[in-house]
Amino acid sequence: MPLGRLHMSKHHHAVFLDLRGIKCPLNWAHAKVRLEQMSRGQVLEILLDDPRGARDIPQAAETEGYVVLDSRAEDQSFRLRIEK
């Protein structure tokens, strides 16, 4: 199984995590590990194609104390922005 692709987005000064092809709950596991490695105030931008993950990740993130800044559908994928 491929791991999520990661890079620093110069455009948004956010950490970008491409989780397309990774199903729930593994996509939340990848996102949570990345969030735990980030500094407070940093933003994680997630791209995923799993509708269940798009629904569940924001809820899980808020339960863990993170702030969901944005959650939207784009063509065949979803984009989430979560602040640590």
N, C-alpha and C positions, 0 to 999 in steps of 0.2 A: 504494500500500500504506500502511495507517495505521501511524503510529509508536506505540510503546508509550505508554500513558498513565501519568503519573507524579504522585505527590503524597506529601507527608510524612504518615505515619500517626501521628496523635496517640496512638492506643491503644497502640502498641508502640514508639513513638519510632523507627520504622524508615522507610526510604524504600520506598514501594510502587510496583511496576511491573507494570502489567496488560499481559500479552503474549498474551492470548487472541486467536486468529485469526492469529498469526504462527508460521510453521512453522520447524523446525530446518533449517539452523543459524542462521537469522536471529534467532531468539529469544535464542540465546546471545550473538550479536554485540551486541544491544541491552543485555542484562544486563551484559556485560563492559564496555561503554562507561560504563554507569552506575556500576559498581563502581570503575572507574578514577577517576571524578570524586569519589568519596566519601572520607571520612576514615577512617583506621584505627580499627577498633572499631565503626563504624556497621554496621547490618544492612540488607540489601536483602531485601525480601519480594516474591516474584514469584508472580503468578497466571498460569497458562497452561493451555491445553487440548490441547496436543500431547504425546501419550504418549512420543514419541521424545525431545522436549526434556526431559520430566520425568525420563527415564532418563539422558540425556547431559549435561545442564547440571550436575548435582552432580559428576559425574566430571571435567568440564572445569574447574569451579571449584576443586576440590581440586588438580588438576594445576597450576593457576595460583597456588596458595598460599592460597586462601580457605578458610574454615571453613564447612561445611554444617551448620547448626544443626538443620534440620528439612526433611523431604521427605515430603509426604503427599497422598493422593488425597482430593478433596472433590467429591461428586456427579459432574459432568461435567468437572471441572477438577482441577488439581494446584496445591499451594501449596508453595513452597520458601522457606527463610529462609537467607541466606548472609551471614556476617560477613566484612567486609574485614579 
